[in-house]
Amino acid sequence: MSSPALRVLMVTVLIAAPAALLHGQTEKPRFDVTSVRKTAWVPGGSEGVARGGVLIAPVTTPWDLDILVPDPAASARFYTRIFKSALHQQPVRDTLRYFVLLGDLPADRQVGYIAIGAAGGRPPAIGHCCVLAKVYDRAGMTSALQAAGFGVAAAGPTGMWPDPDRLELQLFQPPAGLVTAAVPSPLPGERDGVLTPRGVDHVVLRVRSLEKSLAYYRLVYGAAAERPRDSQGRIWFHLERDTRLGLEEAVPGQAAGIAHYAIAVAPFERSTLEARLRELSVRLLPSADEPDVVRFADDHGIVVEARAAR
């Protein structure tokens, strides 16, 4: 894979399959890098044009976060002991891909999820994240990004848009949702989660240069979505439905990638979650930079946060 990169929010962590998947295609195309967030684009569009003539009108739910691990079944069992969630599965080549839903599954299947797939010998990582875009003019986006000196997506409806660190955006337009080939999973195990998920809260990208990445994300999302640097040196882009994309600069020796993702959940007892995490023998991590979250490393070392929905 190109680097633990975004295949986009938001946290693999959330979701969108092209319309073709809702009409008979059985497998969502696989991508071998990590992911995050969504945009919509129309040069000169009427819904709100950013400074560069770029319209950003992302629908940040559903948002699909894709994680890649050596043992998807073990990971699925872990997450269903954290989240009160339906579990679906889909055959992918010689393995199964699992989907931990981040809400009830509606008729149109537009629900967020954490997709869990086989790493295929690669280190565990957040693989990709994608969202639905209200408006997505592929040709216009290609022209504007090329004019600004950035890379563009490969050919095909599921091409990834690479940022300066090769972290990628995956964009789809409605109708889209949980792939129809994903069905309720019979995977045995305890399903006694302690958190009720509401969707993705935020994703933080670790980038090599804030300056270079800001130029890209301002173009994609628009400067109006940007917030001042916080006390940790992060820059946040506030998107729709209380979702956020954060950028933090890597320290020497760190690779670019998705640093962590956060799931918005119903109000919960912190002590109950911490007890469950201790039961599962996973690491609780300090979160002085985000005191309103519970941060932990999952059973494969991927950093996850739980935050009460606002």
C-alpha positions as CSV (number, residue, x, y, z in Angstrom):
1,M,0.0,0.0,0.0
2,S,1.1,3.5,-0.6
3,S,1.4,4.3,3.1
4,P,-1.1,3.8,5.8
5,A,-3.2,6.2,3.9
6,L,-6.7,7.4,3.7
7,R,-9.0,6.0,1.2
8,V,-11.5,8.6,1.3
9,L,-14.0,10.9,6.4
10,M,-13.8,10.5,8.2
11,V,-13.2,6.2,10.3
12,T,-13.1,3.5,8.1
13,V,-14.0,5.5,9.6
14,L,-17.2,5.4,7.5
15,I,-18.8,4.3,4.2
16,A,-20.0,4.7,0.9
17,A,-20.4,2.3,-1.9
18,P,-21.1,3.4,-5.4
19,A,-24.6,3.1,-6.8
20,A,-23.5,0.1,-8.9
21,L,-23.0,-1.9,-5.7
22,L,-26.6,-1.4,-4.9
23,H,-27.7,-2.9,-8.2
24,G,-26.0,-6.3,-8.3
25,Q,-22.3,-5.8,-7.9
26,T,-21.3,-8.1,-5.1
27,E,-18.1,-6.7,-3.8
28,K,-17.0,-3.2,-2.9
29,P,-13.7,-2.6,-4.7
30,R,-10.7,-3.1,-2.3
31,F,-8.0,-0.6,-1.8
32,D,-4.7,-1.2,-0.1
33,V,-4.2,2.0,1.7
34,T,-5.7,4.0,4.5
35,S,-8.5,6.5,4.3
36,V,-10.3,9.7,5.1
37,R,-12.8,12.2,4.0
38,K,-15.2,13.4,1.7
39,T,-15.8,16.2,-0.4
40,A,-18.1,17.6,-3.0
41,W,-16.9,19.8,-5.7
42,V,-18.4,22.0,-8.4
43,P,-16.4,24.9,-9.9
44,G,-18.6,27.9,-9.7
45,G,-21.4,25.9,-8.2
46,S,-24.4,27.5,-6.6
47,E,-24.4,25.8,-3.2
48,G,-21.3,27.7,-1.9
49,V,-18.0,28.2,-3.6
50,A,-14.8,28.3,-1.7
51,R,-12.0,30.8,-2.4
52,G,-10.5,28.8,-5.2
53,G,-13.8,28.2,-7.0
54,V,-14.1,24.8,-5.3
55,L,-17.4,23.8,-3.9
56,I,-17.3,21.5,-0.9
57,A,-20.6,20.1,0.1
58,P,-19.8,16.8,1.8
59,V,-22.3,14.5,3.3
60,T,-20.3,13.2,6.2
61,T,-22.7,10.5,7.1
62,P,-22.5,7.7,6.2
63,W,-18.7,7.6,6.7
64,D,-16.8,4.3,6.2
65,L,-13.7,3.5,8.1
66,D,-11.7,0.6,6.8
67,I,-9.2,-1.2,9.1
68,L,-6.8,-3.9,7.9
69,V,-5.7,-6.5,10.4
70,P,-4.2,-10.0,10.4
71,D,-7.3,-11.7,11.9
72,P,-10.6,-9.9,10.9
73,A,-12.8,-12.3,12.8
74,A,-10.9,-11.6,16.1
75,S,-11.1,-7.9,15.4
76,A,-14.9,-8.2,14.7
77,R,-15.4,-10.0,18.0
78,F,-13.4,-7.3,19.8
79,Y,-15.5,-4.4,18.4
80,T,-18.8,-6.0,19.1
81,R,-17.7,-6.2,22.8
82,I,-17.1,-2.4,22.7
83,F,-20.0,-1.2,20.5
84,K,-23.7,-2.3,20.7
85,S,-23.9,-2.8,17.0
86,A,-25.1,-5.2,14.3
87,L,-22.4,-7.1,12.6
88,H,-22.5,-7.9,8.9
89,Q,-20.1,-9.8,6.7
90,Q,-19.2,-10.1,3.0
91,P,-17.1,-12.7,1.2
92,V,-14.0,-11.1,-0.3
93,R,-11.8,-13.5,-2.3
94,D,-10.7,-16.2,0.2
95,T,-11.7,-14.4,3.4
96,L,-14.6,-12.5,5.0
97,R,-14.9,-8.7,5.5
98,Y,-16.8,-7.6,8.5
99,F,-18.9,-4.5,9.0
100,V,-19.5,-3.1,12.5
101,L,-22.5,-0.8,11.9
102,L,-22.5,2.7,13.5
103,G,-26.2,2.9,13.8
104,D,-29.4,1.1,12.8
105,L,-29.5,-0.1,9.2
106,P,-32.2,1.9,7.3
107,A,-33.9,0.7,4.1
108,D,-31.5,2.8,1.9
109,R,-28.6,1.2,3.7
110,Q,-27.0,4.6,4.3
111,V,-25.3,3.9,7.6
112,G,-21.8,4.4,8.9
113,Y,-19.6,1.4,9.7
114,I,-16.2,0.2,10.5
115,A,-15.1,-2.3,7.9
116,I,-12.6,-4.9,9.0
117,G,-10.6,-6.6,6.3
118,A,-7.5,-8.9,6.0
119,A,-4.2,-7.1,6.0
120,G,-2.6,-9.7,3.7
121,G,0.8,-9.6,5.5
122,R,0.8,-5.9,6.0
123,P,1.0,-4.2,9.4
124,P,-2.4,-3.4,11.0
125,A,-3.6,0.0,9.9
126,I,-6.6,2.2,9.3
127,G,-7.1,1.4,5.6
128,H,-9.5,3.9,4.2
129,C,-12.5,6.0,4.7
130,C,-15.0,7.4,2.3
131,V,-18.1,9.5,2.3
132,L,-21.0,10.5,0.1
133,A,-20.7,13.9,-1.7
134,K,-23.8,15.9,-2.5
135,V,-22.0,17.2,-5.6
136,Y,-19.1,15.6,-7.2
137,D,-17.8,16.9,-10.6
138,R,-14.9,14.6,-11.3
139,A,-13.7,16.5,-14.3
140,G,-13.8,19.9,-12.5
141,M,-12.0,18.5,-9.5
142,T,-9.3,17.0,-11.7
143,S,-8.7,20.3,-13.5
144,A,-8.5,22.3,-10.3
145,L,-6.1,20.0,-8.5
146,Q,-3.9,19.6,-11.5
147,A,-3.8,23.4,-11.9
148,A,-2.6,23.6,-8.3
149,G,0.1,21.0,-8.8
150,F,-1.6,18.2,-6.9
151,G,-2.1,14.6,-8.0
152,V,-5.5,13.3,-9.2
153,A,-7.4,10.1,-8.9
154,A,-6.8,7.1,-11.2
155,A,-9.4,6.3,-13.8
156,G,-12.6,4.6,-12.7
157,P,-15.5,5.4,-10.5
158,T,-13.7,4.4,-7.3
159,G,-10.4,6.2,-7.9
160,M,-8.6,7.7,-4.9
161,W,-7.7,11.4,-4.6
162,P,-4.1,11.6,-3.2
163,D,-3.1,14.4,-0.9
164,P,0.6,15.6,-0.7
165,D,1.4,12.5,1.5
166,R,-0.5,10.1,-0.7
167,L,-3.3,9.9,1.8
168,E,-6.4,9.6,-0.3
169,L,-10.0,10.7,-0.5
170,Q,-12.6,8.4,-1.8
171,L,-15.8,10.1,-3.1
172,F,-19.2,8.8,-4.0
173,Q,-22.6,10.4,-4.6
174,P,-26.0,9.1,-3.5
175,P,-27.5,6.6,-3.8
176,A,-24.9,4.6,-1.9
177,G,-24.7,2.7,1.3
178,L,-23.7,-0.5,2.9
179,V,-22.9,-2.9,0.1
180,T,-25.9,-5.3,-0.6
181,A,-23.6,-8.3,-0.5
182,A,-23.0,-7.6,3.2
183,V,-25.4,-9.8,5.3
184,P,-25.9,-10.3,9.0
185,S,-22.9,-12.3,10.3
186,P,-23.3,-15.6,12.2
187,L,-19.8,-15.1,13.7
188,P,-19.9,-16.7,17.2
189,G,-18.9,-14.6,20.2
190,E,-20.2,-12.4,22.9
191,R,-22.0,-9.3,21.6
192,D,-22.4,-7.3,24.8
193,G,-21.0,-3.9,23.7
194,V,-21.1,-1.1,26.2
195,L,-21.3,1.9,23.8
196,T,-24.1,2.8,21.4
197,P,-22.4,4.3,18.3
198,R,-23.9,7.3,16.5
199,G,-21.3,7.7,13.7
200,V,-17.8,9.1,13.2
201,D,-16.8,12.1,15.2
202,H,-13.4,12.9,13.7
203,V,-10.3,11.5,12.1
204,V,-6.8,12.9,12.6
205,L,-4.3,12.7,9.8
206,R,-0.6,12.8,10.5
207,V,1.1,14.7,7.7
208,R,4.7,15.5,6.9
209,S,4.2,19.2,6.3
210,L,1.2,21.2,7.6
211,E,2.0,23.9,5.1
212,K,1.7,21.6,2.1
213,S,-1.3,19.7,3.4
214,L,-3.2,22.9,4.3
215,A,-2.8,24.2,0.8
216,Y,-4.5,20.9,-0.4
217,Y,-7.2,20.7,2.1
218,R,-8.1,24.4,1.9
219,L,-8.6,23.8,-1.8
220,V,-10.7,20.7,-1.3
221,Y,-12.8,21.7,1.7
222,G,-12.7,25.5,1.4
223,A,-11.0,27.9,3.8
224,A,-14.3,28.6,5.6
225,A,-14.2,25.1,7.1
226,E,-10.8,25.7,8.7
227,R,-10.4,26.5,12.4
228,P,-7.4,28.1,14.1
229,R,-4.6,25.9,15.3
230,D,-5.4,24.3,18.7
231,S,-3.2,24.0,21.7
232,Q,-1.7,20.8,20.3
233,G,-0.8,22.4,17.1
234,R,-3.5,20.7,15.1
235,I,-5.6,22.3,12.4
236,W,-9.2,21.2,12.2
237,F,-11.7,21.3,9.3
238,H,-15.3,21.4,10.6
239,L,-17.6,19.6,8.2
240,E,-21.2,18.7,8.2
241,R,-23.1,17.0,10.9
242,D,-20.5,17.8,13.6
243,T,-17.8,15.8,12.0
244,R,-14.2,17.0,11.8
245,L,-10.9,16.3,10.0
246,G,-7.7,17.1,11.9
247,L,-4.2,17.6,10.6
248,E,-1.2,17.2,12.8
249,E,2.4,17.4,11.7
250,A,4.5,14.2,12.1
251,V,7.6,14.4,14.3
252,P,10.9,13.2,12.8
253,G,10.8,9.4,12.2
254,Q,7.0,9.2,12.1
255,A,5.3,8.1,8.9
256,A,2.3,10.0,7.4
257,G,-1.0,8.2,7.9
258,I,-4.2,8.2,9.9
259,A,-3.2,8.8,13.6
260,H,-6.6,7.8,15.0
261,Y,-10.3,8.0,14.6
262,A,-13.1,8.8,17.0
263,I,-16.6,7.4,17.2
264,A,-19.4,9.5,18.5
265,V,-21.5,7.5,21.0
266,A,-24.5,8.0,23.2
267,P,-23.7,9.2,26.7
268,F,-21.9,6.6,28.6
269,E,-20.2,5.8,31.9
270,R,-16.5,6.2,31.5
271,S,-15.8,3.7,34.3
272,T,-17.9,1.0,32.5
273,L,-15.9,1.4,29.3
274,E,-12.6,1.4,31.0
275,A,-13.5,-1.8,32.9
276,R,-14.4,-3.5,29.6
277,L,-11.2,-2.4,28.0
278,R,-9.2,-3.8,31.0
279,E,-11.2,-7.0,30.6
280,L,-10.2,-7.2,27.0
281,S,-6.5,-6.5,27.9
282,V,-6.1,-3.5,25.7
283,R,-4.2,-0.4,26.5
284,L,-5.9,2.7,27.8
285,L,-4.1,5.7,26.4
286,P,-3.7,9.2,27.9
287,S,-5.8,11.8,26.2
288,A,-4.8,15.1,27.9
289,D,-5.0,16.7,24.4
290,E,-8.7,15.6,24.1
291,P,-9.9,15.2,27.8
292,D,-13.5,14.5,26.7
293,V,-12.6,11.2,25.0
294,V,-11.6,7.7,26.1
295,R,-8.7,6.7,24.0
296,F,-7.4,3.2,23.6
297,A,-5.5,0.9,21.3
298,D,-7.6,-1.9,19.9
299,D,-6.7,-5.5,19.8
300,H,-4.3,-4.9,16.9
301,G,-2.9,-1.6,18.2
302,I,-5.0,0.8,16.1
303,V,-5.8,3.9,18.1
304,V,-9.5,4.6,18.6
305,E,-11.5,7.1,20.6
306,A,-15.0,7.2,22.1
307,R,-16.6,10.5,22.5
308,A,-20.1,11.3,23.7
309,A,-22.1,12.7,20.8
310,R,-22.7,16.5,21.0
